[in-house]
Amino acid sequence: MATDYDAPRRTESDEVSEDSLEELKAQRRVRERRVREADGGRPHRPISLRPPAGGHG
């Protein structure tokens, strides 16, 4: 990929300020869909955080 070293630099705040709320929501939905597809579409099972029986840690 070619890099244009003469182009003005953009900061992260420039990019965020240009994105609308709807665009950010759409990007989030796409990422969530990709995660579900990579996971085979299976729903996540809850994780038990209880300590093991018979011990305090």
Sequence and secondary structure as in RCSB ss.txt:
>XXXX:A:sequence
MATDYDAPRRTESDEVSEDSLEELKAQRRVRERRVREADGGRPHRPISLRPPAGGHG
>XXXX:A:secstr
    TTS    HHHHHHHS HHHHHHHHHHHHHHHHHHTTT           TT   
